[in-house]
Amino acid sequence: MTDLYGGKILRVDLTRGEVATVPTERYAPKFIGGRGFNARLLYEAVDASTDPLGPENIVGLSAGPLSGTLYPGCSRTDVMCKSPVTGYIGNASMGGDWSAELKHAGWDAVVLEGKAAKPVYVAIRNDRVEIRDAGELWGKQNYVVQDLIRSELGSPDAKIVSIGPAGENQVVYSTIHCNVGNAAARTGTGAVMGSKNCKAIACAARRGSRSPTPRRSWRRAWRLTRRSATPSTTRRSTPSA
Amino acid sequence: MNENVSATVVVVAEGAAPSHEYGRLTVDVEKCTGCRCCELACSLKNYGECNPSRARIYVVRSQVDGVITTIPVTCQQCEDPLCVAMCPAAALSRSAETHAVVVDPDKCLGCRTCVEVCPFGAPAVDPRTGKAEKCTLCDGEPTCVKVCSQQALTFVSAEEEGLYRKRSGVEKYLEHLRSVAAIDG
């Protein structure tokens, strides 16, 4: 199963403006991507005394092992942090294509730590990670921000998760949005991202998975893809190749 | 279903298929949801990995002001292909069976001339093989068509191409005529 992972977890220290890489192998045998990685990362980072809207809290955004493969319905991003609503574990998951893009860039998860001195956004282009100024983007709503980031990066295909003005102002039920209409809406994840002065995470990559996928596995994926979206009357037979 | 009815297929003429009896990969832009399964299936079929950068079909995606539109782009198998005309090594040729333009990897120099002259950017020089790679229609059974859950991609014969569009284009008009006919009794 480790073949299905991108192989790296990205830790973004917003306080110091530094990024670090952690090998996925540290978590992969014991924890299954997405929610599993996030739960472990959060467990290592926070304790009972951590202020959910303080710099000690983290936001973990993780892709599952099947994200970015042909398996249908697997491109979900799991978001976890200490919730400002409850003070306990806060977990939300969103659809959209961001987690597939993250996996294709070679990453399994992004962890936001600390708090930036001024508004920033994170741009991931394959192995190249930048923390860029988001002064112009602060205060703007999600769809506008995403259009602006795409043109700023010169990458019309970039997939973006972002927060709107509610997240910036730490409204405790605010969301993190992925593209259009996909939101990590539970437990106030947007407020925690806003408390870190992080406006968005953009990801643009077309690298693909690391290793060849077993043929048997993708035939099963084909079958599922067709069944999941085709009315039974027009269902075609399974491809033979 | 009436079980007494049986059908007999009568072959009235046999011989070599005329040259226009080949399949065409057609795109129904309105049906594409942008799931990009075609990209992944293409790279799986040809290289055994989920890697959109090696796929020979590419879903162009545009998001402006919260509205997403997607159009799959692949080789149009032009009737008068620029890539074939311009290839200095004569590595590109028309396949007799599928009518697809195919690359001979032994002749290909990886010079990128085909990439530059193609109006759709369909061929690409694969960074790993160093050879031009393009859609070959999977020997007449395109994989992308098989995995397209919305039937946005279809593989139809050259004679049938456009029939669906013609029919759907006048569907509203037909509906109107039917309703008028119903009123008139």
Interface residues (C-beta under 8 A of the other chain):
Chain A: G68 T69 L70 P72 D97 A100 H104 N142 Y143 V144 Q146 D147 R150 P156 D157 N179 V180 R206 R207 G208 S209 S211 P212 T213 R215 W218 W222 T225 R226 S228 A229 T230 T234 R236 P239 A241
Chain B: R36 C37 L40 A41 S43 L44 K45 Y47 G48 E49 C50 N51 P52 S53 R54 R61 S62 Q63 V64 D65 G66 V67 I68 C138 E141 T143 K146 V147 S149 Q150 Q151
